[in-house]
Amino acid sequence: MMVPMLALDDVTSAARRLLGVAHRTPVLRSRTLDELTGARIFLKAENLQRAGAFKFRGAYNHVSALAPAERERGVLTTSSGNHAQAVALAARLLGARAVVLMPHDAPAGKRAATLAYGAEVVDFDRYTEDREALTLEHGERLGLPVIHAYDHPLTMAGQGTAALELFEDAGELDVLVICAGGGGLLAGCATVAAAVRPDCRVVAAEPEQRPALREAMRAGEPVKVPVPRTLADGQQTASVGRLPLEVALARVHEVVGVHDPELVAAMRLLFERSKVVVEPSGASALAAVLSGRLELRGLRVGVTLSGGNVDAERFARLMSSAPPDSAAAGR
């Protein structure tokens, strides 16, 4: 097997770029979660990151690493929301123009925040149009460098700084459970785990109805799957990235699919017991932990809460659809 191109040095270099710019988000503990799982759970609260998600780490690392002349032209990206906001904020901080391709059904709050950071937004249909082809077409036409949401070493390295902080703050972990969409966060965090705690088992969580990572792991190459209708809008990519998959094949041990009701149950448990707000995609790793499909008893388990960008109206609707203690009742 080919050695993945991402290394711990790439992540530590990203950490230096992000120092004093990205938030060092807290690691949260919950007696309730420990009792439900029989494990010691450490939650990396990236819902409290700038722009509301881990995506700011990779976006800022990539934009700041561009040559000044290249950055002056501006940057382009494609995203359903969290990466869009992250690139828009990074570009504003660095004095660059940002053009963002967003699905027409992206959450209204994420669209509004992206516009508020100063980005120019172009709509597309995620269910009928090829986002990769659109990105290339617009990048070439506008002459702008593409800040990819996950399929670039600088993006992956930036995302990996979340795990770097988690290991520093929580100590040794036996299992690391990571939300997976395109795979950038997964690749960066798995690289850190492999370097600092080689015995740590790395588990990815993706929507049950979007098996892009599971299919790619079986095939050994990215596999395009139909984009599903799921609450987890941040994980609706049709495939994982080529570079993240290269890392995952070497460093990820298991992939768990989570159902929409499990996402909502995890969101409600976090809100009611820990007073923490996350979006559906941001809850996928915790939903995998609470599903009972992982054997975690007696272990120290790190979990990414990858984002908290959910508006009040949607959050209220989702919370009213989940019965009290539904996460606990499912075990």
N, C-alpha and C positions, 0 to 999 in steps of 0.2 A: 504493500500500500504506500502510495506517495505521502511524504511528510507534508502536513498542511503548511501553507505559507505564513500563517499568523503565529507569532511568538510572543512570549511574555514581555520582551523588550518593546514590542510595538505598543502594548497596553500601558506600560510604564511611561513611555514617551507621550502617549495621549494624556495620561494623568498629569504630566507636567504642563501640557498646553491648557488643561482644564482647571488647573489650580487657581483658586480665587475667582473663577468664572462660573463653573457648575457648582451646584449645591452638593455638599457631602451629606447625602440623605441619611436619616436615622435607621437603625436596625431595631425593629419593634418586637416585643415579646408579649405573649398572651397565655395565661394559665388555662383559659378555656381551650385554646388550640392544642396545647400540650395534653390536656386531659382527653380530648376527642381522639387524638392520634396515638397517644402513648409514646410520643417522641418529644424532643425539645425543638421547637419551631422558631426560626429566626427570619423575620420578614424584612426584606430590603425595600424600603418605602420609596420607590421611584415615582410614585404618584405625587410626591412632594418636590420633585425635581423642577427646575426652571422649564417653563412651557408645559408643565404637568405630566412629563413622561421621561423615561430614560433616553428617548430619541435625541434630546438636546446634546448629550455627551458625544454621540457619533457625528451629529451635524456640525457642531462647533469644531470638533477635531478636524473634520475634513475641510470645512471652509477656511479655517485659520491656517491650514497647511498649504493652501494654494499659493502660487507665486503672486505677488502683488499685482502685476499686470493682468494676470488671469482673473483674479478676484474683482478687479475694477470693472471688468465687463459685466459682472453679475453672475448669478448662479441659477440653475434650474433643477427642479425635482418633481417627483410624482408621489402623491400620498393621499390616504383617506383622512388624514387629520393630524396625528401626533408628530410625524416626521415633517409634515407641512409647517406646522407651528414652529418646530425646532429649527428648521432651515430659515424660516422667516425671521425668527429672533436672532439666530447666529449672524445672518446677513446684516440685520440692522445694527447689531453690536460692532460689526466689522466694516460698516459703511458700504455695503454692497447691495445691488439690486437683487431681488428674488422673484422668480417666476415659478408658480406652483400649478401643476396639473392635479386637479382634485375630482374624484367621482361626483357625479351630480347628486347622489344620495348620501354624501358624507354628512355626518351630524352637523346640524346648524351651528352649534356652539364652537365646534372645531373650525368650521369655515370662518365664522366671525372673528375668532382669535387670530387666524392666519392673516386675514385682511387687516386686523388691528395692528399687527406687527409690521405692516407695510408691504406685504407681498402682493403681486399681481396674480390673480387666480383664473385659471382656464379650466372649464368643465369638460369631463368626458364620462362615458358610460362604462363602468367597470365590468358589466355583464356581457357586453357585445364588442367592446374595443380592446385591443391588445395594448396594455399599459407600457410594456417595454418598447414596442414599435413606436408608440406615440411619443415616448420620452426621447428616443433617438431622433425622431423626425423634428421635434421642436428644438432640441439641443443644436442640431445641425443648422436649422433655419435661422435661429436666433444667435448662433455663435456663442452659446453659453456652456460652461462646464457643468456636467451633471453631478449632483450630490445624491448618490444613490442611497435609498433607504436602508439597504442591507448588503448589497453585493459589491462591496469595496473594502479593501484592507483598512483604510483610515476610519471608515464608519464602524466596522467590526471592532477595531481596537478601542475606539472611543466608548462603545457600548460595554466592552469588557471591564472598564474601570469601575462599574457598579459591583462586579464580583470581587475586584481587587479590594475595594473598601469593605465589602461584606466579610471577607476572610480576615482582614485586619481587625475588624470590630467584633466579630463573633467567635474568632478562633477557629480551630479545626472543625470541619464539617464532614459528616459521613455521606450525605446526599445533598445535591444541589438541584432544585427543580426550577426550570426556567420557562417562561412564556415564549412560544415560538410562532412567528409569522413567516417573514422572509428568511429569518435565521441569523440576522446580524447580532442581536443580543445573545442568542444561543452560542454562536461561534466565539464571540469575545469572552463570554463567561466560562465556557468549556475550556478555552485556552488557559485561562487563569487557574481553574481548578486542576487541570492536568499538570501545571507547573508547580503550584504551591502545595497541593494535596493530591498526589497521584492516585491514592486509594479512594478518593471521593467519587461516588457514583453520580453521573450526570443524567438527569431526566428532563426531557422536553415535554411541554404540554401544548397541544393545538386543538382546535375545534374538532369534535368527532366527525362532523359532516364535511370537513375539509382535510382529507388525509394526505396533503401534499408532502409533508415531511416523511410520514410513514411510507408512502409509495416511493419516494426518492431514496430512502435508506435501503429499501428492498431492491430497487433497480440499480443503485450505485450511480445514479445521475438524476438531475432535476426532471420531474414528471409534472406536466401541466394537468391540473384537475379542474372540473367546473367550479366556478366561483359560487359558493353556497349563500343562501339567505341565512345569516346567523347574526346574533346579537353582537358577536365579537368582530366589529367592523375593522379593528386594527389587525386582524389575522385573516383577512379575506383575500390575500394574494393567491393567484392561481398556481404558483409554484414557489419553491424555495430558491434562493440564489445559488449559483454554481460554486462560488467561493465559500459561503457558509456551509454548504453541503460537504465540501471537501474536509472542512474541520469536523463537522458532525460525524462523518463516517469513521473518523479516527478517535473521537473523544466523547461521543454521546452514547450512552449505554441503553437507553430505552426512550420510547415516545408513547405518551398517553393521550388518547382522545377524550375530550370533555364535552358534555352536552350543555346546551344553553341553560336548562334549568339548574344545572350544577354551578354554572357561572353566577347566576342570580342568587343562589343559596349562599355561595361564598361571599358575594358582595354584601348580602344582608347580615351574615354573621360578623363580618368585619365592622360593619356600621354599628350594629347593636352592641357588640361586646367590646370593640376596641375604638369606636368612634372614628373610624377611618373610612374615607370614601374612595372607591376605585371604580373604574369603568369595567365593562364586561371582559374585554381583552386583558386588562390589567389583573383580573382575578383568575385567569386560567391556570396558572401554576398552583395557586392555593386550592382551586377546585379539584385539581388532580390529586393533591395531598388529602383532601377531605373525601374523595370518592371511595376510598377503601381499596383501590386497585394497586396501591403501592404498599409494600411491607416496610414500615418505618418504625415499628415499636422499638424503643430503647435507643434510637439513633438521634444524632444532631443533624437537623435538616434546615438548609437555607432555602428560602422561597423568594422569588422576585414578584413584587407588586409593581407591574411595569408601567401603569399609567392611571391617572385619575381624571381624565378629561370627559366628564359626563355632565350634561346640564341638569339643572334642578328638576325640570319637568320630566325628563326621561328617567332620571334616578328615582323619582317618586313613583312613576308607573311601574318600574321594575321591582321596586321594593314591595309595592302592594300586591304584586303577582306571586311573591314567594311566601309560603307559610312560615310563621315564627319557628326558629330552631330547625329549619328544613335541612340544613347541612348536617346537623347532628342526627336528625331522624333517619337520614339515608345510610347511616353506618350500622 
